[in-house]
C-alpha cells in the first residue's frame, strides 16, 4: 500500500495574529497567548468598541474570561479561506 503526503500545509492549521482587536467579531474562534505561551482558546463573546477589552467563552466548558489588550496578550485566529468561483 502506498501513502501520499500532501506537501502543501493545511491552511486551517495556521493561525493569523490579530493585533487590532476591533477586527474581531462575536462568535469567532480564537486562541490567546502571552509571552509565546498558550493561555486559552474559545469563542469571542463580547468586546469593547475600541478593542481594549475582550470576553472569551473558553472551550470545553472552562467558563468565561476577560482579557485586556494593554496586558500584552496576543490573539490569533484561523484566516478566512479565499473563496473561489467555479470555472464555467
C-alpha positions as CSV (number, residue, x, y, z in Angstrom):
1,X,0.0,0.0,0.0
2,X,1.3,3.4,-0.9
3,X,0.6,6.5,1.1
4,X,0.9,10.0,-0.2
5,X,1.6,13.1,1.9
6,X,0.2,16.4,0.8
7,X,3.3,18.8,0.5
8,X,1.0,21.9,0.9
9,X,0.4,22.8,4.5
10,X,-3.2,22.8,5.6
11,X,-4.2,26.5,5.9
12,X,-6.8,25.6,8.6
13,X,-4.0,24.7,11.0
14,X,-2.2,28.0,10.7
15,X,-3.2,30.9,12.9
16,X,-3.1,34.5,12.0
17,X,-2.3,37.2,14.6
18,X,-5.0,39.8,15.2
19,X,-3.2,43.0,16.5
20,X,-6.3,45.1,16.1
21,X,-9.0,43.6,18.3
22,X,-11.7,45.8,16.7
23,X,-11.5,43.4,13.7
24,X,-12.8,40.5,15.8
25,X,-16.4,39.6,15.7
26,X,-18.8,37.9,18.2
27,X,-18.6,34.1,17.9
28,X,-15.2,33.9,16.2
29,X,-12.9,31.1,17.4
30,X,-9.6,32.4,18.7
31,X,-6.5,31.3,20.6
32,X,-4.9,33.6,23.2
33,X,-1.2,33.6,24.0
34,X,1.0,35.7,26.3
35,X,4.8,35.7,26.0
36,X,4.5,32.9,23.4
37,X,2.7,30.6,25.9
38,X,-0.9,29.3,25.4
39,X,-3.4,31.0,27.7
40,X,-6.8,30.0,26.4
41,X,-8.9,29.2,23.4
42,X,-12.6,29.7,22.7
43,X,-15.2,32.0,21.1
44,X,-15.4,35.8,21.3
45,X,-18.4,36.7,23.5
46,X,-18.2,40.4,23.9
47,X,-15.8,43.2,23.1
48,X,-15.3,46.9,23.9
49,X,-15.9,49.0,20.8
50,X,-12.4,50.4,21.0
51,X,-10.9,46.9,21.1
52,X,-9.4,47.3,24.6
53,X,-11.4,44.5,26.3
54,X,-12.4,41.1,25.1
55,X,-14.6,38.5,26.9
56,X,-13.9,34.9,25.8
57,X,-16.1,31.9,26.3
58,X,-13.4,29.2,26.8
59,X,-13.6,25.9,25.1
60,X,-14.5,22.7,26.9
61,X,-16.8,24.4,29.5
62,X,-14.0,26.2,31.2
63,X,-16.1,29.3,31.7
64,X,-15.7,32.9,30.6
65,X,-12.6,35.1,30.9
66,X,-11.8,38.8,30.5
67,X,-8.7,39.9,28.6
68,X,-7.2,43.4,28.3
69,X,-5.3,44.5,25.3
70,X,-3.0,46.6,27.4
71,X,-1.8,43.4,29.3
72,X,0.1,42.3,26.2
73,X,-1.9,39.2,25.4
74,X,-2.0,38.2,21.7
75,X,-5.0,36.9,19.9
76,X,-4.8,34.5,16.9
77,X,-7.5,33.2,14.7
78,X,-7.7,31.0,11.6
79,X,-7.6,33.0,8.4
80,X,-10.7,33.1,6.3
81,X,-10.0,31.0,3.2
82,X,-10.2,32.8,-0.1
83,X,-13.4,31.9,-1.9
84,X,-13.0,30.6,-5.4
85,X,-15.5,31.0,-8.2
86,X,-16.3,27.9,-10.2
87,X,-15.0,27.7,-13.7
88,X,-17.9,27.7,-16.2
